[in-house]
């Protein structure tokens, strides 16, 4: 079998992909004029592509002469989503972050006992960390726990705080402590990135970010961790990088 040549292919199909990508980046319905303007082409040229795409079901023409995603495109996207394993995709992303940065990374889910680490990748430089596979992290004293606490339902958070002293680096909380923590998490909900300095272990800092499901619930939390001085020295760059990687992951599992 001949190797695929990047220069080979059918140019019209490549261009068709540009038309379809507009429906991934903008609103659900577009007119012929809008599509032509965004691609910098004449409506006459674009119309020929739209006729073919509509004929095969990748697009659908509405009664208002606008175009939207068609039945074939929807069937293909559902098939692609069904073939995905979100846990595997999250672990791939964490592994890539670890490889590209040298920082430790972790993937956590909400388990029966709370925030549970299911996969870790060690940092390039050996560090002591309580972030290990199987660890149930404290809600209060870990970036992983804080991240889940921002987004889980309030009644679940209340119940979970009762058990926080049993978790790794957890502590017994007074009623006022619980109320203050819940209020703080509510106020920080718009801040997706959570930074924890020197907790749960002194000298170790971490940055966590949620990954949402299609139903907009927290599906995973992905965390970067390393020696505090090294991580905080490049905190702004790390946060921007982590946000970009999680956006890619979210798109790949259909949650964005």
LOKOL-434541 format. One line per 4 residues: number of its first residue (from 1); their letters; for each residue x, y, z of N, C-alpha, C. Coordinates in Angstrom, 1 decimal. Last residue first. Example, Ala and Ser with C-alpha at 12.3 -4.5 7.8 and 13.67 -1.06 7.14 Angstrom:
residues 2
2 = SA = 12.8,-2.2,7.1,13.7,-1.1,7.1,12.9,0.0,7.9 ~ 13.2,-5.7,7.8,12.3,-4.5,7.8,13.2,-3.3,7.8
END
This chain:
residues 256
256 = XXXX = -18.0,20.7,24.3,-17.8,22.1,24.0,-18.3,22.4,22.6 ~ -18.0,18.0,24.6,-18.6,18.8,25.7,-18.4,20.3,25.5 ~ -16.8,16.1,23.0,-18.1,16.6,22.6,-18.8,17.5,23.7 ~ -14.3,15.3,23.4,-15.3,14.4,24.0,-16.7,15.0,23.8
252 = XXXX = -12.9,17.3,22.1,-12.8,16.0,21.6,-13.8,15.0,22.2 ~ -13.5,19.6,23.6,-14.0,19.5,22.2,-14.0,18.0,21.7 ~ -12.1,19.0,25.9,-13.6,19.2,25.9,-14.2,19.0,24.6 ~ -9.5,19.0,24.9,-10.1,17.8,25.5,-11.6,17.9,25.5
248 = XXXX = -9.2,21.7,24.3,-9.0,20.7,23.3,-9.7,19.4,23.7 ~ -9.5,22.8,26.8,-10.4,23.2,25.8,-10.4,22.2,24.7 ~ -7.2,21.8,28.0,-8.5,21.3,28.5,-9.6,21.7,27.5 ~ -5.2,23.2,26.7,-5.3,21.8,26.6,-6.6,21.2,27.0
244 = XXXX = -5.8,25.9,27.6,-5.9,25.5,26.1,-6.0,24.0,25.9 ~ -5.4,25.7,30.3,-6.7,26.0,29.8,-6.9,25.6,28.4 ~ -2.6,25.2,30.3,-3.6,24.2,30.9,-5.0,24.4,30.3 ~ -1.6,27.6,29.3,-1.4,26.3,28.6,-2.4,25.3,29.0
240 = XXXX = -2.4,29.4,31.3,-2.9,29.6,29.9,-2.7,28.3,29.1 ~ -1.0,28.3,33.5,-2.5,28.4,33.5,-3.1,28.5,32.1 ~ 1.6,28.6,32.7,1.1,27.2,33.0,-0.4,27.3,32.9 ~ 1.9,31.3,32.6,2.1,30.5,31.3,1.5,29.2,31.5
236 = XXXX = 1.5,32.0,35.3,0.6,32.5,34.2,0.7,31.7,33.0 ~ 3.6,30.5,36.7,2.2,30.2,36.9,1.3,30.7,35.8 ~ 6.3,30.1,36.9,5.7,30.1,35.5,4.2,30.0,35.6 ~ 6.7,30.0,39.6,7.6,30.8,38.8,7.0,31.1,37.4
232 = XXXX = 5.1,28.0,40.6,4.6,29.3,40.7,5.5,30.3,39.9 ~ 6.7,25.7,40.0,5.4,25.8,39.4,4.9,27.3,39.4 ~ 9.1,26.1,41.5,9.1,25.9,40.0,7.8,26.1,39.4 ~ 8.1,26.4,44.1,8.9,27.5,43.5,8.9,27.3,42.0
228 = XXXX = 6.7,23.9,44.6,6.0,25.2,44.6,6.8,26.3,43.8 ~ 7.0,21.1,42.6,7.6,21.9,43.7,7.1,23.3,43.5 ~ 3.7,20.3,41.2,5.2,20.2,41.2,5.6,21.0,42.4 ~ 0.9,19.4,39.1,1.5,19.6,40.5,3.0,19.5,40.4
224 = XXXX = -2.2,19.8,37.5,-0.7,19.9,37.4,-0.2,20.1,38.8 ~ -5.2,17.9,37.0,-4.3,18.7,37.9,-2.9,18.6,37.4 ~ -8.5,17.7,36.1,-7.2,17.5,35.7,-6.3,18.5,36.4 ~ -11.5,16.2,36.9,-10.6,17.3,37.2,-9.2,16.9,36.8
220 = XXXX = -14.4,15.3,35.1,-13.1,15.0,35.6,-12.5,16.3,36.1 ~ -17.1,16.2,35.0,-16.8,14.8,34.6,-15.4,14.4,35.2 ~ -19.5,18.3,36.2,-18.0,18.0,36.2,-17.8,16.5,36.0 ~ -22.0,18.8,33.7,-21.6,18.4,35.0,-20.1,18.1,35.0
216 = XXXX = -23.0,19.3,31.1,-22.5,20.4,31.9,-22.2,20.1,33.4 ~ -23.7,17.2,29.6,-24.8,17.7,30.4,-24.3,18.8,31.3 ~ -21.2,16.6,28.5,-22.2,17.2,27.6,-23.3,17.9,28.4 ~ -19.0,17.5,31.3,-19.7,16.5,30.4,-20.6,17.3,29.5
212 = XXXX = -15.9,19.3,31.8,-17.4,19.1,32.0,-17.9,18.1,30.9 ~ -13.2,19.4,33.8,-13.6,19.0,32.5,-15.1,18.6,32.6 ~ -11.6,21.9,35.8,-12.6,20.9,35.6,-12.8,20.6,34.1 ~ -8.2,22.1,37.1,-9.2,22.6,36.2,-10.3,21.6,35.9
208 = XXXX = -5.6,23.1,39.3,-6.6,22.1,38.8,-7.6,22.8,38.0 ~ -2.3,23.1,40.4,-3.3,23.9,39.6,-4.3,22.9,39.0 ~ -0.2,23.1,43.3,-1.0,22.4,42.2,-2.0,23.4,41.6 ~ 2.8,22.6,45.2,1.7,23.4,44.8,1.0,22.7,43.6
204 = XXXX = 4.7,21.8,48.0,4.1,21.3,46.8,2.9,22.1,46.4 ~ 5.6,22.7,50.4,6.6,22.7,49.3,6.0,22.2,48.0 ~ 3.5,20.6,52.2,4.3,21.8,52.2,5.4,21.7,51.1 ~ 0.5,19.3,50.8,1.9,19.0,51.3,2.7,20.3,51.2
200 = XXXX = -1.9,20.1,49.6,-1.9,19.5,51.0,-0.5,19.2,51.6 ~ -0.2,23.2,49.8,-1.2,22.3,50.3,-1.6,21.3,49.3 ~ 1.4,25.1,48.6,1.9,24.4,49.8,0.8,23.6,50.5 ~ -1.4,26.5,47.0,0.0,26.7,47.3,0.4,26.0,48.6
196 = XXXX = -3.5,25.9,44.4,-3.3,25.6,45.8,-1.8,25.6,46.1 ~ -5.8,27.3,42.2,-4.4,27.2,42.5,-4.3,26.9,44.0 ~ -8.1,26.5,39.7,-7.9,26.6,41.2,-6.4,26.3,41.5 ~ -10.0,27.8,37.0,-8.7,27.3,37.5,-8.6,27.5,39.0
192 = XXXX = -12.5,29.0,36.9,-12.3,27.6,36.6,-11.0,27.0,37.1 ~ -14.3,31.1,38.4,-12.9,31.0,38.2,-12.6,29.5,38.1 ~ -17.0,31.1,39.1,-16.6,31.6,37.7,-15.1,31.5,37.4 ~ -16.9,30.2,41.7,-17.4,29.3,40.6,-17.0,29.8,39.2
188 = XXXX = -16.3,31.6,44.0,-15.2,31.3,43.0,-15.7,30.5,41.8 ~ -18.7,31.8,45.4,-18.1,33.0,44.9,-17.0,32.8,43.8 ~ -18.8,29.1,46.2,-19.9,29.7,45.4,-19.4,30.9,44.7 ~ -16.6,28.8,47.8,-16.7,28.1,46.6,-17.7,28.6,45.6
184 = XXXX = -17.4,30.5,49.9,-16.2,30.8,49.2,-16.2,30.1,47.8 ~ -19.6,29.1,50.9,-19.8,30.5,50.4,-18.7,30.9,49.5 ~ -18.4,26.8,51.8,-19.4,26.7,50.8,-19.6,28.1,50.1 ~ -16.8,27.9,53.8,-16.2,27.2,52.7,-17.2,27.2,51.5
180 = XXXX = -18.6,28.9,55.7,-17.7,29.8,55.0,-17.1,29.2,53.8 ~ -19.9,26.5,56.4,-20.7,27.6,55.8,-19.8,28.5,55.0 ~ -17.7,25.1,57.6,-18.4,24.6,56.4,-19.2,25.6,55.7 ~ -17.1,26.8,59.7,-16.1,26.5,58.7,-16.8,26.0,57.4
176 = XXXX = -19.5,26.7,61.2,-19.1,27.9,60.6,-18.1,27.7,59.5 ~ -19.3,24.1,62.1,-20.4,24.5,61.2,-20.1,25.8,60.5 ~ -15.9,22.9,61.7,-17.0,23.4,62.5,-18.2,23.8,61.6 ~ -14.3,20.0,60.5,-14.8,21.4,60.3,-15.9,21.7,61.2
172 = XXXX = -11.3,18.2,60.5,-12.7,18.3,61.1,-13.1,19.8,61.0 ~ -9.6,17.7,57.4,-9.7,18.2,58.8,-11.1,18.3,59.2 ~ -7.4,15.9,55.2,-8.6,16.5,55.5,-8.6,17.0,57.0 ~ -5.3,14.5,54.0,-5.1,15.8,54.5,-6.3,16.6,54.8
168 = XXXX = -7.6,12.3,52.6,-6.2,12.7,52.6,-6.0,14.1,52.9 ~ -10.6,12.2,54.7,-9.9,12.2,53.5,-8.4,12.6,53.6 ~ -11.9,12.5,57.1,-11.5,11.1,56.8,-10.6,11.1,55.5 ~ -12.7,15.1,57.2,-11.6,14.7,58.1,-11.1,13.3,57.8
164 = XXXX = -15.0,15.1,55.5,-13.7,15.6,55.0,-12.5,15.2,55.9 ~ -17.6,14.4,55.9,-16.6,13.4,55.9,-15.2,13.8,55.6 ~ -19.1,16.7,55.7,-19.2,16.0,57.0,-18.1,14.9,57.1 ~ -18.8,17.4,53.1,-18.0,18.1,54.0,-18.0,17.4,55.4
160 = XXXX = -20.8,15.9,51.8,-19.4,15.5,51.7,-18.5,16.2,52.7 ~ -23.1,17.2,52.4,-22.9,15.8,52.9,-21.5,15.5,52.9 ~ -22.7,19.6,51.0,-22.9,19.6,52.4,-22.6,18.2,53.0 ~ -22.4,18.7,48.4,-21.3,19.3,49.0,-21.5,19.3,50.5
156 = XXXX = -25.0,17.8,47.9,-23.9,16.8,47.9,-22.7,17.4,48.6 ~ -26.4,20.2,47.9,-26.7,19.2,48.9,-25.6,18.1,49.0 ~ -25.2,21.6,45.7,-25.0,22.0,47.1,-25.3,21.0,48.2 ~ -23.6,19.7,43.2,-24.8,20.2,43.8,-24.6,20.5,45.3
152 = XXXX = -20.2,20.8,42.2,-21.2,19.7,42.5,-22.4,20.3,43.2 ~ -18.6,23.0,41.8,-19.6,22.7,40.8,-20.5,21.5,41.1 ~ -16.7,23.5,43.8,-17.3,24.7,43.1,-18.5,24.3,42.3 ~ -15.8,21.0,44.5,-16.7,21.7,45.4,-17.4,22.9,44.8
148 = XXXX = -13.9,20.4,42.5,-15.2,19.7,42.6,-16.2,20.5,43.4 ~ -12.0,22.3,43.3,-12.5,22.3,42.0,-13.9,21.6,41.9 ~ -11.2,21.5,45.9,-11.8,22.8,45.7,-12.6,22.9,44.3 ~ -10.0,19.0,45.3,-11.3,19.0,46.1,-12.0,20.4,45.9
144 = XXXX = -7.8,19.9,43.8,-8.7,18.9,43.3,-10.1,19.0,44.0 ~ -6.5,21.4,45.6,-7.0,22.1,44.4,-8.0,21.2,43.7 ~ -7.2,20.8,49.1,-6.6,20.4,47.8,-7.2,21.2,46.6 ~ -8.6,21.3,51.5,-7.1,21.6,51.4,-6.4,21.1,50.1
140 = XXXX = -11.3,20.7,51.2,-10.9,22.0,51.7,-9.4,22.3,51.4 ~ -11.6,18.0,50.4,-12.3,19.1,49.6,-11.7,20.5,50.0 ~ -8.9,15.7,50.1,-9.7,16.6,50.9,-10.4,17.7,50.0 ~ -9.1,12.8,47.9,-8.5,14.1,48.3,-9.5,15.0,49.1
136 = XXXX = -8.2,9.7,48.0,-9.4,10.5,48.1,-9.0,11.8,48.7 ~ -6.0,7.9,45.9,-6.2,8.9,47.0,-7.5,9.6,46.9 ~ -5.8,6.3,43.7,-6.6,5.8,44.8,-6.8,6.8,45.9 ~ -2.6,7.5,42.8,-3.8,6.8,42.4,-4.5,6.1,43.6
132 = XXXX = -1.9,10.6,44.6,-1.5,9.3,44.1,-2.8,8.5,43.7 ~ -0.8,13.2,46.1,-1.7,13.0,44.9,-1.2,11.7,44.2 ~ 1.0,13.7,47.9,-0.2,12.8,48.4,-1.1,12.6,47.2 ~ 4.4,13.6,47.1,3.1,14.1,46.8,2.0,13.1,47.4
128 = XXXX = 7.7,14.5,46.7,6.8,13.8,47.5,5.4,14.4,47.4 ~ 9.4,14.3,43.5,8.8,15.1,44.6,7.9,14.2,45.4 ~ 11.8,14.2,41.0,11.1,13.5,42.1,10.6,14.4,43.2 ~ 11.1,15.7,37.9,11.9,15.8,39.1,11.1,15.1,40.3
124 = XXXX = 9.0,15.1,36.2,10.4,14.8,35.8,11.4,14.8,37.0 ~ 6.2,13.7,37.9,7.0,14.9,37.4,8.4,14.4,37.1 ~ 4.1,11.0,36.9,5.1,11.6,37.8,5.8,12.7,37.2 ~ 0.7,10.9,36.5,2.0,10.8,35.8,3.0,11.6,36.5
120 = XXXX = -2.2,9.0,37.6,-1.2,10.1,37.8,0.0,9.8,36.8 ~ -5.6,8.4,38.0,-4.5,8.3,37.2,-3.5,9.4,37.5 ~ -7.6,8.9,39.8,-7.6,7.6,39.1,-6.4,7.4,38.2 ~ -8.5,10.2,42.9,-7.5,10.2,41.8,-7.5,8.9,41.2
116 = XXXX = -11.6,11.5,43.8,-10.7,10.3,43.8,-9.8,10.4,42.6 ~ -13.6,13.2,46.0,-12.6,13.4,44.9,-11.6,12.4,44.9 ~ -15.8,10.7,47.5,-15.4,12.1,47.1,-14.4,12.2,46.0 ~ -16.6,8.2,47.7,-16.1,8.8,48.9,-15.7,10.3,48.7
112 = XXXX = -17.5,7.5,45.2,-18.4,7.3,46.3,-18.0,8.0,47.6 ~ -15.9,10.1,43.2,-16.2,8.7,43.5,-17.2,8.7,44.7 ~ -15.3,12.1,40.6,-16.0,12.1,41.9,-16.5,10.7,42.2 ~ -11.9,11.8,39.5,-13.3,11.8,39.3,-14.0,11.9,40.7
108 = XXXX = -8.8,13.0,38.1,-9.6,12.7,39.2,-11.1,12.7,38.8 ~ -5.5,12.8,37.0,-6.9,12.8,36.6,-7.7,12.3,37.8 ~ -2.5,14.7,37.1,-3.4,13.7,37.7,-4.8,13.9,37.1 ~ 1.1,15.2,36.7,-0.3,15.4,36.3,-1.2,14.4,36.9
104 = XXXX = 4.1,17.0,37.3,3.2,15.9,37.6,1.8,16.2,37.2 ~ 5.8,18.6,34.5,5.1,18.6,35.8,4.4,17.3,36.0 ~ 6.8,18.5,32.0,7.7,17.9,33.0,7.0,17.9,34.4 ~ 5.5,19.4,29.7,5.9,20.3,30.8,6.9,19.8,31.8
100 = XXXX = 5.0,17.3,28.0,5.3,18.6,27.4,5.9,19.5,28.5 ~ 4.3,15.1,29.6,5.4,15.0,28.7,5.9,16.4,28.2 ~ 2.0,16.1,30.9,3.2,15.7,31.7,4.4,15.6,30.8 ~ 0.3,16.5,28.8,0.7,17.7,29.6,2.0,17.3,30.4
96 = XXXX = 0.0,13.8,28.0,0.6,14.8,27.1,1.1,16.0,27.8 ~ -1.3,12.8,30.2,0.0,12.3,29.8,0.7,13.2,28.9 ~ -3.7,14.2,30.1,-2.8,14.4,31.2,-1.4,13.9,30.9 ~ -4.7,13.2,27.6,-4.4,14.6,27.8,-3.4,14.9,29.0
92 = XXXX = -5.1,10.5,28.3,-4.2,10.9,27.2,-3.7,12.4,27.3 ~ -7.0,10.8,30.2,-5.7,10.3,30.6,-4.6,10.6,29.5 ~ -9.1,11.7,28.7,-8.6,12.5,29.8,-7.2,12.1,30.2 ~ -9.5,9.4,27.0,-9.1,10.7,26.4,-8.6,11.7,27.5
88 = XXXX = -10.3,7.5,28.9,-9.1,7.3,28.1,-8.6,8.6,27.5 ~ -12.7,8.7,29.8,-11.6,8.5,30.7,-10.3,8.3,30.0 ~ -14.2,8.6,27.4,-13.8,9.9,28.0,-12.7,9.8,29.0 ~ -13.9,6.9,24.6,-13.9,6.6,26.0,-13.3,7.9,26.7
84 = XXXX = -15.8,7.0,21.6,-14.9,7.6,22.5,-15.0,7.1,23.9 ~ -17.9,6.1,20.1,-16.6,5.3,20.0,-15.6,5.8,21.0 ~ -19.9,7.9,20.5,-20.0,6.6,21.1,-18.8,5.8,21.1 ~ -18.8,10.0,19.0,-18.9,10.2,20.4,-19.1,8.8,21.1
80 = XXXX = -19.1,8.9,16.4,-17.8,9.3,16.9,-17.8,9.4,18.4 ~ -21.9,8.7,16.2,-21.1,7.5,16.1,-19.7,7.8,16.7 ~ -22.6,11.4,16.4,-23.0,10.5,17.4,-22.2,9.2,17.4 ~ -21.5,12.3,14.0,-21.0,12.8,15.2,-21.4,12.0,16.4
76 = XXXX = -23.0,10.9,12.1,-21.5,10.7,12.1,-21.0,11.2,13.5 ~ -25.5,12.0,12.5,-25.3,10.5,12.7,-23.8,10.2,12.9 ~ -25.0,14.6,11.8,-25.4,14.3,13.2,-25.2,12.8,13.5 ~ -24.5,14.4,9.1,-23.5,14.9,10.0,-23.8,14.6,11.4
72 = XXXX = -27.0,13.4,8.2,-25.8,12.5,8.1,-24.6,13.0,9.0 ~ -28.7,15.6,8.8,-28.9,14.3,9.4,-27.6,13.4,9.4 ~ -26.9,18.7,9.0,-27.8,17.8,8.4,-27.8,16.4,9.2 ~ -26.7,22.0,10.4,-26.1,20.6,10.3,-27.2,19.6,9.9
68 = XXXX = -28.1,24.5,8.2,-27.8,24.0,9.5,-27.2,22.6,9.3 ~ -28.9,27.5,6.4,-28.3,26.2,6.4,-27.9,25.8,7.8 ~ -31.8,29.2,5.3,-30.6,29.1,6.1,-30.1,27.7,6.1 ~ -34.4,29.5,4.2,-33.2,29.5,3.3,-31.9,29.7,4.1
64 = XXXX = -36.4,29.0,5.9,-35.9,30.4,5.8,-34.7,30.6,5.0 ~ -36.6,26.3,6.0,-37.6,27.0,5.2,-37.2,28.5,5.0 ~ -33.1,25.1,5.6,-34.4,25.4,6.3,-35.4,26.1,5.4 ~ -31.2,22.5,4.5,-31.6,23.9,4.2,-33.0,24.1,4.8
60 = XXXX = -28.5,20.8,6.0,-29.9,20.9,5.8,-30.3,22.3,5.5 ~ -25.5,18.9,5.3,-26.2,20.1,5.7,-27.7,20.0,5.4 ~ -25.1,16.3,4.8,-24.2,16.9,5.7,-24.7,18.2,6.2 ~ -26.8,15.1,2.8,-27.2,15.1,4.2,-26.3,15.7,5.2
56 = XXXX = -26.3,15.3,0.1,-25.9,14.1,0.8,-26.2,14.1,2.3 ~ -27.5,17.8,-0.5,-28.0,16.6,-1.2,-27.6,15.3,-0.4 ~ -26.0,19.6,1.0,-27.4,19.4,1.4,-27.9,18.1,0.8 ~ -23.6,19.5,-0.4,-23.6,19.1,1.0,-25.0,18.8,1.5
52 = XXXX = -24.5,20.4,-2.9,-24.0,19.1,-2.8,-24.0,18.6,-1.3 ~ -25.3,23.1,-2.3,-26.2,22.1,-2.9,-25.8,20.7,-2.7 ~ -22.9,24.1,-1.2,-24.0,23.9,-0.3,-25.1,23.0,-0.9 ~ -21.3,24.3,-3.5,-20.9,23.4,-2.4,-22.1,23.1,-1.5
48 = XXXX = -22.7,26.2,-4.9,-22.6,24.9,-5.5,-22.2,23.9,-4.5 ~ -22.6,28.5,-3.3,-23.9,27.8,-3.5,-23.7,26.4,-4.0 ~ -20.0,29.4,-3.5,-20.4,28.7,-2.3,-21.6,27.9,-2.5 ~ -20.1,30.7,-5.9,-19.2,29.6,-5.8,-19.6,28.8,-4.6
44 = XXXX = -22.0,32.7,-5.4,-22.3,31.8,-6.5,-21.4,30.5,-6.3 ~ -21.0,34.3,-3.3,-22.1,33.4,-3.1,-22.3,32.4,-4.1 ~ -17.4,34.3,-3.3,-18.6,34.7,-3.9,-19.8,33.8,-3.5 ~ -15.5,34.4,-0.2,-15.8,33.9,-1.5,-17.1,34.5,-2.0
40 = XXXX = -14.8,34.5,2.5,-14.2,35.4,1.5,-14.4,35.0,0.1 ~ -16.0,33.1,4.4,-14.9,32.4,3.7,-14.3,33.3,2.6 ~ -17.8,34.9,5.4,-16.8,34.4,6.3,-15.7,33.6,5.6 ~ -19.4,35.4,3.1,-18.6,36.5,3.7,-17.5,35.9,4.6
36 = XXXX = -20.6,32.9,2.7,-19.7,33.4,1.6,-18.8,34.5,2.2 ~ -22.1,32.7,5.0,-21.1,31.7,4.7,-20.1,32.2,3.7 ~ -23.9,34.8,4.6,-23.0,34.8,5.8,-21.8,33.8,5.6 ~ -25.2,34.1,2.3,-24.4,35.3,2.3,-23.4,35.3,3.4
32 = XXXX = -26.6,31.8,3.1,-25.6,31.7,2.0,-24.7,32.9,2.1 ~ -26.8,31.8,6.7,-27.3,32.0,5.4,-26.2,31.9,4.4 ~ -26.8,29.4,9.3,-26.1,30.4,8.6,-26.8,30.6,7.2 ~ -27.3,28.2,12.7,-27.8,28.4,11.3,-27.1,29.6,10.6
28 = XXXX = -25.8,28.1,15.1,-26.3,26.8,14.5,-26.7,27.0,13.0 ~ -22.9,30.2,15.1,-24.2,29.8,15.6,-24.7,28.7,14.7 ~ -19.5,28.8,14.8,-20.5,29.9,14.9,-21.8,29.4,15.3 ~ -18.0,26.5,14.6,-17.4,27.7,15.3,-18.4,28.8,15.5
24 = XXXX = -19.2,24.6,13.2,-18.7,24.2,14.6,-18.2,25.4,15.3 ~ -19.9,25.7,10.9,-21.0,25.3,11.7,-20.5,24.8,13.1 ~ -17.4,26.0,9.7,-18.1,27.2,10.1,-19.2,26.9,11.1 ~ -16.7,23.5,8.8,-16.1,24.0,10.1,-16.8,25.2,10.6
20 = XXXX = -17.9,23.3,6.3,-18.5,22.6,7.5,-18.0,23.1,8.8 ~ -16.1,24.8,4.8,-17.5,25.2,4.9,-18.1,24.6,6.1 ~ -13.8,23.3,5.1,-13.8,24.7,5.6,-15.2,25.2,5.8 ~ -14.5,21.0,3.8,-14.3,20.9,5.2,-14.3,22.3,5.8
16 = XXXX = -14.5,21.9,1.2,-15.8,21.5,1.8,-15.6,21.5,3.3 ~ -11.8,21.9,0.7,-12.5,23.2,0.8,-13.9,23.0,1.5 ~ -11.3,19.2,0.5,-10.6,20.0,1.5,-11.3,21.3,1.7 ~ -12.8,18.7,-1.7,-13.2,18.1,-0.5,-12.6,18.8,0.7
12 = XXXX = -11.4,20.0,-3.7,-12.8,20.4,-3.4,-13.3,19.9,-2.1 ~ -9.0,18.6,-3.8,-9.0,19.9,-3.3,-10.4,20.4,-2.9 ~ -8.2,15.5,-2.8,-9.2,16.2,-3.7,-9.4,17.6,-3.1 ~ -4.8,14.3,-2.8,-6.1,14.5,-2.3,-7.0,15.3,-3.2
8 = XXXX = -1.4,15.0,-1.8,-2.4,14.4,-2.7,-3.8,14.6,-2.1 ~ 0.2,16.0,0.0,-0.1,16.9,-1.1,-1.1,16.3,-2.0 ~ 0.6,14.0,1.8,-0.2,15.2,2.3,-0.6,16.1,1.1 ~ 0.1,10.7,0.9,0.9,11.9,0.6,0.0,13.1,1.0
4 = XXXX = 0.3,7.6,2.4,-0.5,8.8,2.1,0.4,10.0,1.9 ~ 2.1,5.0,0.8,2.0,5.9,1.9,1.1,7.1,1.5 ~ 0.5,2.2,-0.8,1.3,3.4,-0.9,1.1,4.3,0.3 ~ 0.8,-1.2,0.0,0.0,0.0,0.0,0.9,1.2,0.0
END
